[in-house]
Amino acid sequence: MNVLIIEDEKPAARRLSRMLSELDIQVQQMLHSVEESLNWLQNNKHPDLIFLDIQLSDGLSFEIFEEIEVKSAIIFTTAYDEYALKAFKLNSIDYLLKPIDDDELTSAVNQFKQQQPKQSDVQVNLDDIRKLLINPVDRKFKKRLSIKVGQHIKIIHIDEIECFYSENKSTYIHTKENRNFLLDNSLENWQEQLDPEHFFRVNRTFIVHINAIKDIVAYSNSRLKLILHSYKDSEIIVSRERVKDFKNWID
């Protein structure tokens, strides 16, 4: 059995590889981003089975399937909460909730060996799950943030935020009052907590609020440039692969 791990957290990927080794399954390759996975899958024979994390360092892993036809069965490894797990159960695709349990891993592998799902079935399920993940019905999102400023705690309502952005391995928000605040956790972590009706991740660095957009300008290589009401520190460019989804989002 040829196995591929796609997981942005390298310690988690190494741990899963060791666990599979104990089941006499050797991992062919470990990949950590959408871009890296696309490059590898375009130039190598696809494995029998992929252990796939949903949230990678440069976007959702579903972007891989939008670019190429993956000829492998999928077992998800996910830190998503109950709303996502309902989607997996609904579509009968295996998933492993992090931190991965030994018995659950063994069960998932055995289930794969018994079922050997067709790739066409997997693709349909992926499309359905992606819709549920991006447009969850019962998901509760952040309404406000509490941020430590010196000896004080400042409460910022989510609609006061123009954008979330990463810079020098740190994450910040920029508010309508033209102020920047340092946050805990990564941009990926915050993305999971934001209502996708109001916030959109335009590239690896920025998540913007719909009401913060002052102007949208055509940019080179079929991209778009966003002008926000108050944020002026750097250019905000909608990456080419996200332009279509961005246009759908603003409609």
Phi, psi and omega in degrees: 000125176267128186233139177238138175250126174242107189204125185282340178269106186300320177300321179294322178295317179294321179297314179298320179298318178294320179297319178292325178299324178291342175264014181063033176244120181265131180278127182287320184199150173241126181239156192229003181207165176298312182299314180296320180293318178300314180299317182291314183292334178283344186236008181221157175293133183290141182285173176290324188217138176241129168268115194239119172280147181282309184263110179258175187296335183239022176141185178284140182295343178298339178298333178299317185284342176284336184266322184221159175272113182272122184261056182217155170281156186236134165239121182282142167243121192216146172257007180294154185272196194300327183297325179284323181297327176300323180294318179297315181296320181299323185260004175058040174253137180295146173215155175233122180275129180286146354289139188291133179268142182302313183294321180293324176296314179300317180297317181295318180295317179296322179295320177299316182297325182283321187271318184046064185297148176286147181298326180298323178292320180297319183295319178299316180295321178299318179298316181295316181293320180301318179297318181292324180289323183278330181236059182295145184275313188257012184290134175259124184252166179299133175257332181203162179237144171248124187234133178280124178235101186064236178266009185245158173249119181257131177261124181239121177290145186300329181283353175276353185266127176278317182200155166256142179209156178250143181204127180052045177066016176239161181243138183226163165242152172240129186258170177299334179281008178065041177237148178249140179227136178282138180244160167276161175074165185275168177299322180298318179297317179292325180302322181294338185262000185255142179291118182294349175287332184252334184239144179221134176274109187274337177198192183290343189252332189234140165239125185244151175271139183303323183282350180275348185281117179269323182205153177234124187238136175299138184230172184296156178057040176063024178262176178233145176250132180257136173250119179266165183294319185237330182288124182227006190292327180204165180290143175245110185247128173285118182298151187303319182289349181249002182297316182298311179296325179296316180296321177294324182294320184278347180288000000 
